Amino acid sequence: MVNPTRNKQGKPASDNHTLVELGNELAQRRRECGIVQQDLAKTVGVSRSTLHTIEHGGEGVRWEKVIAVAQALNFDLALVPRKSGA
């Protein structure tokens, strides 16, 4: 039996560290839940290509799509002030 949740790291889609980190967290949670990209994409109403872009930190994805993915994976997104001097 083939494992449907490959643990393969791809090349980041941007140089934006915040987006790459967010995408990595979402991809990791999806894999931990045993969900394949196609199934999650269908659940939240985005294309698999869009989900791939989100998981690899790509730019140009509408925030409501990112939020829908996060919520489907039981995440809340929040802004947290940086510590002084950061």
Buried (B, 14 or more C-beta within 10 A) or exposed (E): EEEEEEEEEEEBBBEBEEBBEBBBBBBEBBBEEEBBBEBBBEEBEBEBEBBBBBBBBBEEBEEEBBBBBBEBBEBEEEEEEEEEEE
